[in-house]
Amino acid sequence: MRILIKTMIWLWLLMGILPAGVTLAAPPDISAAAAVLIDAKTGQILYEKKAHTHLAPASTTKILTAILAVESGRLDEEVKVSARAAATPGSSMHLQTGQKILLRELLTGLMLRSGNDAAVAIAEHLAGSVEEFVIQMNNKAQALGAYDSHFRNPHGLSAAGHYSSAFDLAWLARYAMLNPVFADIVNTRQTSIDWFDQRGREHDQDLRNTNKLLWMLEEADGVKTGTTGEAGPCLVSSATRDNQKLIAVVLHDHSRWFDSMKLLKWGFANFKLFDYAAKGDVVNTLPVTNGLKTEIDAIVADQAALVIDTAQYEQVSVEVDLPETIKAPVYQGQKIGEIVFFVQEKAVKTVDIVAAQEVEERTPARIFLNHLINWFRQLSAWGLI
């Protein structure tokens, strides 16, 4: 079903919007075993190549590890590095057994230096063990819709049953980049962190981001590299131009830097974001008839935005379909209207408008009950009951 939806979106972009005589520029020729390009705001797929194929993700795994770390709310806690963490092979922050370091600093080392030791230290601190943390990783991946992924560790070193897909990694990165802490870290080229050794002496360590795209592409602002023998060179990248952010993923790609730039530049050159309203925005306030409240807010149920071929951007129009009044009862989240996107007078996308509040019907029984409740509240406030 997911592949069908993805294919329909692509066909919709090519056939449902573009009129006769208008075609997209051919996507770039890239050498990645699997790849995808999505618009970050809408999630629309702009390019794909074996996007749902299960492949080793290498250190792009750490995007999910970082999500759990950021959302823990414990970044200012001090972590004592275990022997297991310090002995983790591969890319490293060079942590030492018994060293004390803030979780925030570990997160920085995880994403900039790609420290496998940092990944284990984070996992043990947050979940008590790597094994318990991996359970949390897989639960979070499923909750976010990364259905083509299964993780066996927090760092991405090759392991049986440890896999993801280009689409899932883009989807996870899309979610992660909404968090300003995550977004700021992965957009940092170089920084230094403080830590204490086993004897309590303070040290500082310079960290340089492994994501060379931050230097190679002006608009680049993330996300994560990864390389193992099985996975080959991998890159999850993001870039922002004007009001549009694109996320590209290339897996097992020995030209990952240039292929990622090709995809991102192609995306910006050929697609524009028509951003009408954010999820939760109030579109209008409607009068309510026969209700205990006299009006209700009509809000956008989801992101009201459309990615459109650049040549067609000026031909996009929007209509808001709402009744003049609404009759009680009204339930919170109830659909009460639509936002409709048109291209050359052809409807191409709709977004629901829903009620922000509940409004009960005005009946004699309801009015009496409300008066009774208010009366008891007043007596309680006076200390009489």
Buried (B, 14 or more C-beta within 10 A) or exposed (E): EEEEEBEEBBEBBEEBBBEEEEEBEEBBEBEBBBBBBBBBBBBBBBBBBBBBBBBBBBBBBBBBBBBBBBBBEBBEEEBBBBEBBBEBEBBBBEBBEBBEBBBBBBBBBBBBBBBBBBBBBBBBBBBEEBEEBBEBBBEBBEEBBBBBBBBBBBBBBBBEEBBBBBBBBBBBBBBBBEBEBBBEBBBBEEBEBEBBEEEEEEEEBEBEBBBBBBEEBEBBBBBBBBBBEEBBBBBBBBBBBEEBBBBBBBBBBEBBBBBBBBBBBBBBEBBBBBBBBEEEBEBBEBEBEEBBEEBBBBBBBBBBBBBBBEBBBEBBEBEBEBEEEBEBBBEEBBEBBBBBBBBEEEEBBEBBBBBBBBBBBBEEEBEEEEEEEEEEEEEEEEEEE
